[in-house]
Amino acid sequence: MTLLTTIDPVFAEPKAKALLDGVQKKLGVTPNMMRVMASNPSVLGAYLGFAGALGGGLLGAKLHEQIALAVAQANGCDYCLAAHSLLGKGAGLNDADIATARTGASLDPRTAAVLTLARRLVQTRGRATATDIAQARAASVNDAEILEVIASVALNIFTNYLNLTADTDIDFPPAAKLAQAA
């Protein structure tokens, strides 16, 4: 059971209700994570604004989903793994893409560089080194894209921490278990 209050959109305060209604209209569902955020409409609004801004960014939906999967795996957030496994499929990822993204890898060198940087940001708490940046640049990731990777990692850390703290009830199909190395 979720540890923080989950707001039923029917009974939400007007500002939260308007935001939740927008989510319902866009997604066709109102995920439990957003119902938790609705206890503080400023938090929900900030999340939706940040996510919306990144949605129009340089990296594209597919790569943002891969970053979300890598960050969720690094942080052990089952809610976000479930959500982004489903959303990733909607963005064009297949099961193999999802599994490799969770490990911070990709067959595409540029995508692999982005995911490596994302995981390094999580591991170092944002203290990427000059070598980390040089490796991303060597894979044709420019500074504007590096900034977007940082923003995407920050957004996903926020949702990971929220769901881990709240123990949000997972309302997406559970993410597949990763195969263990032999």
Secondary structure, DSSP 8 states (H G I E B T S, - for coil): --SS----GGGS-HHHHHHHHHHHHHHSS--HHHHHHTTSHHHHHHHHHHHHHHHTSSSHHHHHHHHHHHHHHHHT-HHHHHHHHHHHHHTT--HHHHHHHHTT--SSHHHHHHHHHHHHHHHTTT---HHHHHHHHHTT--HHHHHHHHHHHHHHHHHHHHHHHHT----S----------
